[in-house]
Amino acid sequence: MEEIKVKAYGLINFTKKQYVITQAIVLAIAIVIVIVTFAVELPQANMIIRNIHWLVLFTLVGEAIETILMLKKFGDRKEEILMHEKFSRSNQEIQNG
């Protein structure tokens, strides 16, 4: 069976492995940002920088939702390919008698 690829954001084709690795890297970066911003007090920074950890946590919720939807998309695509292969095999069997 061929590798299953799904288009993310309508732009980039990912295999499931590539997608999971990308999401793991994004998660690791986000965790580092959250830990650093909770640990370091930035009194002179503007409001966005002082509250960046909340922005990152909010973004992580969105990433979690996106990951669930993309993994479902991979499952749907795999099922579609398997159904097509099954249909093709049954058609060949019918034609071959």
HELIX and SHEET records of a PDB file:
HELIX    1   1 LYS A   16  ALA A   39  1                                  24    
HELIX    2   2 MET A   47  ARG A   50  1                                   4    
HELIX    3   3 ILE A   52  ASN A   96  1                                  45    
SHEET    1   A 2 LYS A   5  ALA A   8  0                                        
SHEET    2   A 2 ILE A  12  THR A  15 -1                                        
END                                                                             
